[in-house]
Amino acid sequence: MTQLGTSVATSAATLRREFDRSFAQPPPTETARLENMLAVRIGGDAYAMRLAEIVGLYADRRIVALPTTLPALLGMVGFRGRIAPVYDLAALLGYGAARAPRWLVSARWREPVALAFDAFEGQLMVPAARVLAATGDGGAARPHVRGAVQVEALVRPLVHLPSVLEDIQKRVEATRSTTQSAKEQ
């Protein structure tokens, strides 16, 4: 037998033993639950968003500007035949308005809505034990941040999209009330 044939036979035998041994071991008692997230940059800072709160991720979409009194509203965008308002996530988190954000997420909400941000850094699969829950009122330096995610040496604040969307809804309703009052006078 050649040297190559011997090494293949040895490797096959080793793999067979390992395979058989895996069935002899008791099954793991608990598998680590993983959470899928997006790693993003907003206002130059690292953040994470839960994938379960997002419908889609898009780059370089054309946003049609609108005249508006809502500073965070960038305009409208089309997604698969549906029109959605686009809001500046940096502005909603307390940063200044972003300069032409490149990325959009279509958020999971009652109505189509998109949130614009600076940079997409990748998808994360994080063990649930690495997701740090917020305590009390969150104590976050930024609004809409609920907890954090530890990824290697970096701790990323976790943007809570339902909170962001509820805030947008309140702002829109307040603007409608103000506009309605002005029309009645």
Number of C-alpha atoms within 10 A of each C-alpha: 5 6 8 9 10 11 11 11 12 12 12 12 12 12 12 12 11 12 11 11 10 11 9 9 8 7 9 6 6 6 8 10 10 14 16 16 21 19 20 20 18 21 20 13 12 17 22 29 24 17 19 12 16 17 14 13 15 14 13 10 13 11 16 12 13 11 8 11 10 12 11 21 23 24 18 18 20 16 15 5 7 8 14 18 20 24 24 26 27 23 18 21 18 13 14 13 17 19 11 13 21 16 19 25 21 20 22 18 15 7 10 17 22 33 25 26 24 21 19 20 13 10 15 18 13 17 16 13 13 15 19 16 13 15 10 6 7 14 12 14 10 14 16 22 22 20 20 20 24 17 16 7 6 9 17 21 24 25 21 17 22 14 14 19 21 13 15 18 12 11 14 15 12 12 15 12 12 11 12 11 10 9 8 6 5
